[in-house]
Amino acid sequence: MANSSSKGMIIGLVAGVVILGAALVIISKNAGGPSSPEVVSVSKSSSEVKPASAKTEAKSETASGESSTGSELTSPSSPEELTDISKGETQDLAAKKEDQKDDKEDASSSGDGGSLLAGPAALDVDIEKAMADRSLGKDDAPVTMIEYASMTCPHCAHFSNDLLPEVKRKLIDTGKVKLVFRDYPLDTFAMKAALMARCADPEKYFDLVEVIFKNQERWAKSQDPVKGLIQLGALAGMSEDFIKACMANEEMQSGILARVQDAQKNYKLNSTPTF
């Protein structure tokens, strides 16, 4: 009986220990259970935050890149760059001044905005040489014949076209006579023709005068005599701008008119041609 009683007590104690252990396990589980979901939840939250963090980093990198680009566009130039810019601006300014100088020279050569004398002067016309007497024959010829003629005068054209060739052959080329040609313009277009001829190369002067007289009917009676004269002047190698500058030259005009007045005063000249 004693043994049976001891075994029962032992079994009871073991069962109590088992029950107590089970209770402790349950309590332990209940105590630790709620924390596990939180850890899982936190873990899940952490994994979900990572993409957001990646986006944030990406945005940060993008913003940083944009900021860097913006800073490159707006950042102040380095000293070397500023020096290069300064040099470039100086060169541009010098180029503009040179262009303005060229523009002024072009205006001067065309006679715009300045003295009418500036045109021919810029075109390398020596006014003194242009106004010098034009002559045919030897300087030491025993006889000097002076002809006063107008480029629009029909009788002057007749002498030049029909009689002068014979005079040259018999008197001038033989050294007996020296012929001096002087302008006595009777109208505006005769003056322009005289000015154009005097601006030509002296060696081409009489050839041009001959052409002017031979074509007198055509250019003098045309609707635009100046245009006709310019076409004839081109045969002597003169450009339109050059011829217009010569025609507008006041100093040469004054020189021709002074000779006309001198002829009227000293020789009582009032018609052309006169010898």
PEURQUI-V817971 format. One record per helix or strand. SS is the DSSP state (H for helix, E for strand). FROM is the first residue (numbers start at 1). LEN is the number of residues. If there is no record, write none. Layout:
SS_FROM_LEN, SS_FROM_LEN
This chain:
H_2_73, H_79_32, H_117_6, H_127_4, E_134_3, E_143_7, H_154_19, E_177_7, H_188_12, H_202_13, H_216_5, H_225_10, H_240_8, H_250_18, E_274_1
